[in-house]
Amino acid sequence: MDPRLEYERQLTRRQLLSRGRGCLGAAALATLLGKDAAIAGENAAATGLPGLPHFAPKAKRVIYLFMAGGPSHIDMFDYKPQMRALHGTELPDSIRNGQRLTGMSSGQASFPCVAPMFNFRRCGDRGTWVNTDLLPHTADLVDEMTIVRTMNTEAINHDPAMTYINTGTQQLGRPSMGSWLSYGLGSPNEDLPAYVTMISVGAKPGQALFSRLWGSGFLPSQHQGVQFRSGAEPVLYLNDPPGVSRSVRRRMLDSLSQINAEQFSDVGDPEIQTRIAQYEMAYRMQTSVPDLVDLNDEPDWVYDLYGPESKKPGSFASNCILARRLAERGVPFVQLFHRGWDQHGNLPKEIRKNCAGTDQPATALVRDLKQRGMLDDTIVIFGGEFGRTIYSQGKLTETNHGRDHHGRCFATWVAGGGFKRGFDYGVTDDYAYNIVENPVHINDFNATILHALGIDHERFTVKYQGLDWRLTGVEGAKIVHDLLA
């Protein structure tokens, strides 16, 4: 599965003859067969790779609710009563243990611990701690989800951390999870992309998001994520220009397809097939997307379920409804990025705003999928690139503080798609700073997601620059079977 070898793999007698330039028969053969080759390439993209999935999957699709900026696991999911007694005390050197600090807190003279300024209670049949001030809807749904409290990453800053968890490496230019799945599994819906992303903003914009987070890297570019936007043009450049009718557009695409097919016959570059496939996808999306993003056919109870912002285009709640509609139409990977969780100061106020905008819609999505009979084969993930420190960044007051980045441990919840219901995994120390039991590296987590989709992550590789690359990196990620039902 080396994209660079596609050239040699697709080098046919037709292409060899066409290089002769003077051979009239080659030109005629290219005209007769070129378009068929392009269609074959497009169909291969739609159906995925031969041999995948490797075994019977428990899940068919993923909806990834990515909280960009690093949600504070301490203030949401990893509470311990003894934190109240630690409030205001200095974080011991034995706990910090030489941790690499970011530039935001490396100059601090002291590192005072700060307990959550919210109410927690034990929720669900297992009595798991949840911040009920911030997450009342999540608290009511904990028996439906697995909460992993020992996620960990080596990255300490946003961009490399988001790149790492989405691509398996901190290096730029690698395929994202959605692109890997588009490439490997394809999609049952030829009228919509296999990988769709949407972006919403929480308390404030926060860290910028770059399109390479949903890019295809060294995979064919047709597998990159397609960003849906709010407003009159949900997909850029999809609408016909003024004065161009559908019939004119169709004739133009047919002519382009013929030209590109002839070029493909000549040089055998697989990106030419991608170009043809993307033109055709865009044409089909002109019909499928307007129907998809028109939420007027949703009943009132759906808006009530997803909350007060669900009728606001571009909101996280509205995007959650669109994610469910995409899942209903067979799209295998949908990723919602919600910005604004980077709370270095004024955390109590800002995290309250962020949770108010995400708690109800995220849990509504799980409930909605369940009542439609789709949760069993849909994985819903809620988490970010890392967590936050127990020590305060900046001046600690009784009502205000910030927290710095923390990758040694953080929390993520998962529901549906073969994961256990009502399950807590992993234990951290009294400071929620270090892992005591059952660490889950971000690549281990991604390997487990792939396993639920029927993919052996060690066999799902692409040779690039001399290495067999995979989503889960090259350093021995493992499946966390304890998370799976």
C-alpha positions as CSV (number, residue, x, y, z in Angstrom):
1,M,0.0,0.0,0.0
2,D,2.7,2.5,-1.0
3,P,1.2,5.5,-2.9
4,R,4.6,6.0,-4.6
5,L,4.3,2.5,-6.1
6,E,0.9,3.3,-7.5
7,Y,2.7,4.5,-10.6
8,E,4.4,1.2,-11.2
9,R,1.3,-0.8,-10.2
10,Q,-0.9,1.0,-12.7
11,L,1.6,1.0,-15.5
12,T,-0.1,-0.9,-18.2
13,R,0.6,-1.8,-21.8
14,R,-1.7,1.0,-22.8
15,Q,0.4,3.5,-20.9
16,L,3.6,2.0,-22.3
17,L,2.3,2.3,-25.8
18,S,1.0,5.9,-25.3
19,R,4.6,7.0,-24.4
20,G,5.5,6.2,-27.9
21,R,3.6,9.4,-29.0
22,G,3.8,8.3,-32.6
23,C,1.6,5.3,-32.2
24,L,-1.9,6.1,-33.4
25,G,-3.2,2.9,-31.9
26,A,-2.1,4.0,-28.4
27,A,-4.0,7.3,-28.8
28,A,-7.1,5.4,-29.8
29,L,-6.7,3.0,-26.9
30,A,-6.4,5.8,-24.4
31,T,-9.6,7.4,-25.7
32,L,-11.5,4.1,-25.5
33,L,-10.2,3.0,-22.1
34,G,-9.0,6.1,-20.3
35,K,-12.4,7.0,-18.7
36,D,-13.0,3.4,-17.7
37,A,-9.7,3.5,-15.8
38,A,-10.7,6.7,-14.0
39,I,-14.0,5.2,-13.0
40,A,-12.3,2.1,-11.7
41,G,-10.0,4.3,-9.6
42,E,-13.0,6.2,-8.2
43,N,-14.8,2.9,-7.3
44,A,-11.7,1.6,-5.6
45,A,-11.7,4.8,-3.4
46,A,-15.3,4.3,-2.6
47,T,-15.0,0.6,-1.5
48,G,-11.6,0.9,0.3
49,L,-8.7,-1.5,0.1
50,P,-8.9,-5.2,-0.6
51,G,-8.8,-7.3,2.6
52,L,-10.2,-4.5,4.9
53,P,-11.6,-4.8,7.4
54,H,-9.3,-7.5,8.6
55,F,-12.0,-9.0,10.8
56,A,-15.7,-8.5,11.6
57,P,-16.0,-4.9,13.0
58,K,-18.1,-3.9,16.0
59,A,-18.4,-0.3,14.7
60,K,-19.0,1.1,11.2
61,R,-18.4,4.8,11.9
62,V,-16.8,7.3,14.2
63,I,-17.9,10.7,15.5
64,Y,-15.0,12.5,17.2
65,L,-15.9,15.5,19.3
66,F,-12.5,17.1,19.7
67,M,-12.2,19.8,22.3
68,A,-9.3,21.8,21.0
69,G,-7.2,23.5,23.6
70,G,-6.9,21.0,26.4
71,P,-10.0,20.6,28.6
72,S,-9.2,20.4,32.4
73,H,-9.6,16.8,33.4
74,I,-9.3,17.9,37.0
75,D,-12.3,20.2,36.8
76,M,-14.4,17.7,34.8
77,F,-13.7,14.0,35.4
78,D,-10.7,13.3,37.6
79,Y,-11.8,14.7,40.9
80,K,-10.6,13.3,44.3
81,P,-12.0,14.5,47.6
82,Q,-8.4,14.9,49.1
83,M,-7.8,17.8,46.6
84,R,-9.7,20.1,49.0
85,A,-7.0,19.5,51.6
86,L,-4.2,20.1,49.0
87,H,-5.7,23.5,47.9
88,G,-3.0,26.2,48.3
89,T,-0.2,23.8,49.1
90,E,2.9,23.7,47.0
91,L,3.1,20.9,44.4
92,P,5.9,18.6,45.7
93,D,9.0,18.1,43.6
94,S,8.5,14.4,44.0
95,I,5.1,14.7,42.1
96,R,6.3,17.1,39.4
97,N,9.4,14.9,39.1
98,G,11.3,17.1,36.6
99,Q,8.4,17.6,34.2
100,R,9.1,19.7,31.2
101,L,7.2,23.0,31.6
102,T,5.8,25.2,28.9
103,G,6.9,28.8,28.4
104,M,3.8,30.0,30.2
105,S,4.7,28.6,33.6
106,S,8.4,27.9,33.5
107,G,9.2,31.2,35.1
108,Q,6.9,30.7,38.1
109,A,8.5,30.9,41.5
110,S,5.9,28.6,43.1
111,F,3.4,26.0,42.0
112,P,0.4,26.2,44.3
113,C,-2.2,23.4,43.9
114,V,-5.8,24.5,43.3
115,A,-8.8,22.3,43.9
116,P,-11.8,22.5,41.5
117,M,-14.1,25.4,42.4
118,F,-17.2,23.3,41.5
119,N,-19.4,20.6,43.0
120,F,-18.8,17.0,42.2
121,R,-20.9,14.0,43.0
122,R,-20.8,10.3,42.4
123,C,-22.9,9.4,39.4
124,G,-24.3,6.3,37.7
125,D,-24.4,2.7,38.9
126,R,-20.7,2.7,39.6
127,G,-20.5,6.0,41.5
128,T,-18.0,7.7,39.3
129,W,-17.0,11.3,40.1
130,V,-18.4,13.9,37.7
131,N,-18.6,17.7,38.0
132,T,-22.3,18.1,38.2
133,D,-22.1,21.9,38.1
134,L,-20.5,21.9,34.7
135,L,-21.7,18.5,33.3
136,P,-25.2,17.7,34.5
137,H,-26.2,16.0,31.3
138,T,-23.0,13.9,31.2
139,A,-23.6,13.0,34.8
140,D,-26.9,11.5,33.8
141,L,-25.4,9.5,31.0
142,V,-22.2,8.0,32.6
143,D,-23.7,4.5,32.5
144,E,-23.6,4.7,28.8
145,M,-19.9,5.5,28.5
146,T,-16.4,4.5,29.2
147,I,-14.3,7.2,30.9
148,V,-10.5,6.8,30.4
149,R,-8.7,8.9,33.0
150,T,-5.1,7.9,32.1
151,M,-4.7,9.1,28.5
152,N,-1.2,10.4,28.0
153,T,1.0,12.1,25.4
154,E,4.6,13.4,25.2
155,A,3.5,16.7,23.5
156,I,3.2,19.7,25.7
157,N,2.0,22.4,23.3
158,H,-1.2,22.6,21.3
159,D,-0.1,22.3,17.7
160,P,2.2,19.3,18.1
161,A,-0.2,17.7,20.5
162,M,-3.2,18.0,18.2
163,T,-1.1,16.8,15.3
164,Y,0.1,13.8,17.4
165,I,-3.3,12.6,18.5
166,N,-4.8,13.0,15.1
167,T,-2.0,11.5,13.0
168,G,0.1,9.3,15.3
169,T,3.2,11.6,15.2
170,Q,4.2,15.1,16.1
171,Q,5.8,15.5,12.6
172,L,3.8,17.4,10.0
173,G,2.6,16.0,6.8
174,R,1.2,12.6,8.0
175,P,-2.4,11.4,7.3
176,S,-5.1,12.1,9.9
177,M,-7.3,9.3,11.4
178,G,-10.2,10.1,9.1
179,S,-8.0,10.0,6.0
180,W,-6.6,6.6,7.0
181,L,-10.1,5.3,7.4
182,S,-11.3,6.8,4.1
183,Y,-8.3,5.2,2.4
184,G,-8.7,1.9,4.0
185,L,-12.4,1.4,4.4
186,G,-13.9,3.7,1.8
187,S,-17.5,4.8,2.2
188,P,-21.0,3.3,1.5
189,N,-22.2,6.8,0.3
190,E,-20.7,7.9,-3.0
191,D,-22.5,11.3,-2.8
192,L,-20.8,12.5,0.3
193,P,-17.1,12.6,1.4
194,A,-15.9,9.7,3.6
195,Y,-14.4,12.3,6.1
196,V,-16.2,15.5,7.1
197,T,-15.0,18.1,9.6
198,M,-16.8,21.0,11.3
199,I,-15.5,23.8,13.6
200,S,-17.2,25.7,16.3
201,V,-16.0,28.2,18.9
202,G,-16.5,28.1,22.7
203,A,-15.8,30.7,25.3
204,K,-13.3,32.4,23.0
205,P,-11.5,31.4,19.8
206,G,-8.3,30.1,21.4
207,Q,-5.8,28.2,19.4
208,A,-5.9,28.3,15.6
209,L,-6.7,25.0,13.8
210,F,-4.8,24.1,10.6
211,S,-6.3,22.1,7.8
212,R,-3.5,19.6,8.0
213,L,-5.2,18.3,11.1
214,W,-7.7,16.7,8.7
215,G,-5.2,16.4,5.8
216,S,-4.3,13.2,3.9
217,G,-0.6,13.5,4.1
218,F,1.1,11.1,1.8
219,L,-2.2,9.3,1.0
220,P,-4.1,10.3,-2.2
221,S,-5.6,13.8,-1.6
222,Q,-9.2,12.6,-2.2
223,H,-9.0,11.1,1.4
224,Q,-8.5,14.5,3.1
225,G,-11.3,15.8,5.3
226,V,-13.9,18.1,3.7
227,Q,-14.7,21.0,6.0
228,F,-18.4,22.0,6.2
229,R,-19.0,25.6,7.2
230,S,-22.1,27.4,8.4
231,G,-23.7,29.9,6.2
232,A,-25.1,30.0,2.6
233,E,-22.1,28.0,1.2
234,P,-21.4,25.0,3.5
235,V,-18.7,23.7,1.1
236,L,-16.5,26.2,-0.6
237,Y,-16.6,26.3,-4.5
238,L,-19.4,23.8,-4.6
239,N,-22.0,26.0,-6.2
240,D,-22.0,26.6,-10.0
241,P,-20.8,30.1,-11.0
242,P,-23.4,32.6,-12.1
243,G,-24.7,31.8,-15.6
244,V,-23.5,28.2,-15.5
245,S,-26.3,25.7,-15.6
246,R,-26.2,22.1,-14.4
247,S,-26.1,20.8,-18.0
248,V,-23.2,23.1,-18.9
249,R,-21.4,22.0,-15.7
250,R,-22.0,18.4,-16.7
251,R,-20.6,18.8,-20.2
252,M,-17.6,20.7,-18.8
253,L,-16.8,17.9,-16.3
254,D,-17.2,15.3,-19.0
255,S,-14.6,17.1,-21.1
256,L,-12.3,17.6,-18.2
257,S,-12.6,13.9,-17.3
258,Q,-11.7,12.9,-20.9
259,I,-8.6,15.2,-20.8
260,N,-7.5,13.9,-17.4
261,A,-8.1,10.3,-18.4
262,E,-5.9,10.8,-21.4
263,Q,-3.2,12.3,-19.2
264,F,-3.5,9.4,-16.8
265,S,-3.1,7.0,-19.7
266,D,0.1,8.8,-20.6
267,V,1.8,9.3,-17.3
268,G,0.0,6.9,-14.8
269,D,0.0,9.5,-12.0
270,P,-2.7,8.3,-9.4
271,E,-3.3,11.9,-8.4
272,I,-5.0,12.4,-11.8
273,Q,-7.5,9.8,-10.8
274,T,-8.0,11.7,-7.5
275,R,-8.7,14.9,-9.5
276,I,-11.3,13.1,-11.6
277,A,-12.9,11.6,-8.5
278,Q,-13.1,14.9,-6.7
279,Y,-14.7,16.7,-9.6
280,E,-17.3,14.0,-9.8
281,M,-17.8,14.1,-6.0
282,A,-18.3,17.8,-6.0
283,Y,-20.9,17.5,-8.8
284,R,-22.9,14.9,-6.8
285,M,-22.5,17.0,-3.6
286,Q,-24.3,19.8,-5.3
287,T,-27.5,17.7,-4.7
288,S,-26.6,15.8,-1.5
289,V,-25.2,18.7,0.6
290,P,-28.1,21.1,0.5
291,D,-30.5,18.4,1.6
292,L,-28.1,17.3,4.3
293,V,-27.6,20.8,5.9
294,D,-31.2,21.8,5.7
295,L,-32.3,21.1,9.2
296,N,-35.9,22.4,8.7
297,D,-37.2,18.8,8.5
298,E,-35.9,18.1,12.1
299,P,-38.8,17.9,14.6
300,D,-39.0,20.2,17.6
301,W,-38.1,17.4,20.0
302,V,-34.7,17.1,18.3
303,Y,-33.9,20.7,19.0
304,D,-35.1,20.4,22.5
305,L,-32.8,17.4,23.0
306,Y,-29.7,19.1,21.7
307,G,-30.3,22.4,23.5
308,P,-30.9,26.1,23.0
309,E,-28.1,26.6,20.5
310,S,-29.2,23.8,18.2
311,K,-31.0,26.2,15.8
312,K,-27.9,28.4,15.5
313,P,-25.9,27.5,12.4
314,G,-22.2,26.8,13.2
315,S,-22.8,26.1,16.9
316,F,-21.5,22.9,18.4
317,A,-25.1,21.8,19.0
318,S,-26.1,22.4,15.4
319,N,-22.9,20.6,14.2
320,C,-23.8,17.6,16.5
321,I,-27.2,17.3,14.6
322,L,-25.4,17.5,11.3
323,A,-23.0,14.8,12.6
324,R,-25.9,12.5,13.3
325,R,-27.4,13.2,9.8
326,L,-24.0,12.4,8.2
327,A,-23.8,9.2,10.2
328,E,-27.4,8.3,9.0
329,R,-26.2,8.7,5.4
330,G,-23.2,6.4,6.0
331,V,-20.4,8.8,6.3
332,P,-17.8,6.8,8.3
333,F,-15.8,9.6,10.0
334,V,-17.1,12.9,11.3
335,Q,-14.9,15.2,13.4
336,L,-16.2,18.2,15.2
337,F,-13.5,20.6,16.5
338,H,-14.6,22.9,19.3
339,R,-12.1,25.7,20.0
340,G,-11.5,27.6,23.2
341,W,-10.4,25.2,25.9
342,D,-7.0,26.8,26.5
343,Q,-7.7,28.3,29.9
344,H,-4.4,29.7,31.3
345,G,-6.4,32.3,33.2
346,N,-10.0,32.9,34.2
347,L,-10.7,29.2,34.1
348,P,-13.8,29.0,36.4
349,K,-15.7,31.4,34.1
350,E,-14.5,30.2,30.8
351,I,-14.8,26.4,31.4
352,R,-18.3,27.0,32.6
353,K,-19.2,28.6,29.2
354,N,-17.5,25.9,27.3
355,C,-19.3,23.1,29.1
356,A,-22.6,24.9,28.8
357,G,-22.2,24.8,25.0
358,T,-21.0,21.2,24.8
359,D,-22.5,19.1,27.7
360,Q,-26.1,18.8,26.4
361,P,-25.3,18.5,22.7
362,A,-22.6,15.8,23.2
363,T,-24.8,13.7,25.4
364,A,-27.8,14.4,23.1
365,L,-25.9,12.9,20.2
366,V,-25.4,9.7,22.2
367,R,-29.0,9.5,23.2
368,D,-30.2,10.3,19.7
369,L,-28.0,7.6,18.1
370,K,-29.2,5.1,20.7
371,Q,-32.9,5.7,20.1
372,R,-32.3,5.4,16.4
373,G,-30.6,2.0,16.8
374,M,-27.2,3.4,15.6
375,L,-25.1,3.7,18.8
376,D,-24.1,0.0,18.8
377,D,-22.1,0.5,15.6
378,T,-21.1,4.2,16.1
379,I,-18.1,5.2,18.2
380,V,-18.6,8.6,19.9
381,I,-15.4,10.2,21.4
382,F,-15.2,13.3,23.5
383,G,-11.8,14.6,24.4
384,G,-8.9,16.9,23.6
385,E,-5.2,16.9,23.0
386,F,-4.1,17.0,26.7
387,G,-5.3,18.1,30.1
388,R,-4.4,20.8,32.6
389,T,-2.1,21.0,35.7
390,I,-3.3,20.9,39.3
391,Y,-1.1,23.9,40.0
392,S,-2.3,27.4,39.3
393,Q,-0.8,29.4,36.5
394,G,-0.5,32.9,37.6
395,K,-1.9,34.4,40.8
396,L,-4.2,32.1,42.7
397,T,-7.3,33.7,44.2
398,E,-10.4,32.3,45.8
399,T,-12.4,32.8,42.6
400,N,-10.0,32.8,39.8
401,H,-7.0,30.9,38.5
402,G,-5.6,29.3,35.3
403,R,-4.0,25.9,34.6
404,D,-1.1,25.1,32.3
405,H,-0.9,22.3,29.7
406,H,-0.6,18.7,31.1
407,G,0.1,15.7,29.0
408,R,1.0,13.1,31.6
409,C,-2.6,12.2,32.2
410,F,-6.0,13.5,31.0
411,A,-9.5,12.2,30.5
412,T,-11.5,11.1,27.4
413,W,-14.9,9.5,27.3
414,V,-16.2,7.0,24.6
415,A,-19.6,5.6,24.0
416,G,-21.0,3.0,21.7
417,G,-19.3,1.0,18.9
418,G,-18.2,-2.0,21.0
419,F,-16.9,0.0,24.0
420,K,-17.9,-1.0,27.5
421,R,-20.9,0.8,29.1
422,G,-20.6,2.3,32.5
423,F,-16.8,1.8,32.9
424,D,-13.9,3.7,34.4
425,Y,-10.4,2.9,33.3
426,G,-7.1,4.1,34.8
427,V,-6.1,5.7,38.1
428,T,-4.1,8.8,38.7
429,D,-2.4,10.0,41.9
430,D,-4.0,12.3,44.5
431,Y,-2.9,15.3,42.4
432,A,-4.3,13.9,39.1
433,Y,-0.8,14.6,37.9
434,N,0.8,11.1,37.3
435,I,-0.7,7.8,36.3
436,V,-0.8,5.1,39.0
437,E,-2.6,2.3,37.1
438,N,-3.4,1.4,33.4
439,P,-1.8,4.1,31.2
440,V,-3.4,4.6,27.8
441,H,-1.1,6.4,25.4
442,I,-2.9,8.3,22.6
443,N,-1.6,5.8,20.0
444,D,-2.9,2.9,22.2
445,F,-6.3,4.6,22.2
446,N,-6.2,5.0,18.4
447,A,-5.2,1.4,18.0
448,T,-8.2,0.4,20.1
449,I,-10.5,2.5,17.9
450,L,-9.2,0.8,14.8
451,H,-9.7,-2.6,16.4
452,A,-13.4,-1.8,17.0
453,L,-13.6,-0.9,13.3
454,G,-12.2,-4.3,12.3
455,I,-8.7,-3.1,11.6
456,D,-5.4,-4.6,12.8
457,H,-3.4,-1.4,13.3
458,E,-0.1,-3.3,12.9
459,R,-1.1,-4.6,9.4
460,F,-2.7,-1.3,8.2
461,T,0.5,0.3,6.9
462,V,1.8,2.4,4.0
463,K,5.4,2.4,3.0
464,Y,6.7,5.9,2.8
465,Q,10.3,7.2,3.0
466,G,11.5,3.8,3.8
467,L,9.2,3.1,6.7
468,D,6.0,1.2,7.1
469,W,3.9,4.1,8.5
470,R,0.6,3.6,10.3
471,L,-1.8,5.8,12.2
472,T,-0.5,4.4,15.5
473,G,3.1,5.3,14.9
474,V,6.1,3.0,14.6
475,E,6.9,2.4,18.2
476,G,4.7,-0.4,19.4
477,A,1.2,0.9,20.2
478,K,-1.1,-1.7,21.8
479,I,-4.8,-2.4,21.8
480,V,-6.5,-1.8,25.2
481,H,-8.8,-4.7,25.2
482,D,-10.1,-3.9,28.7
483,L,-12.0,-1.0,27.1
484,L,-14.0,-3.2,24.7
485,A,-17.1,-5.0,25.6
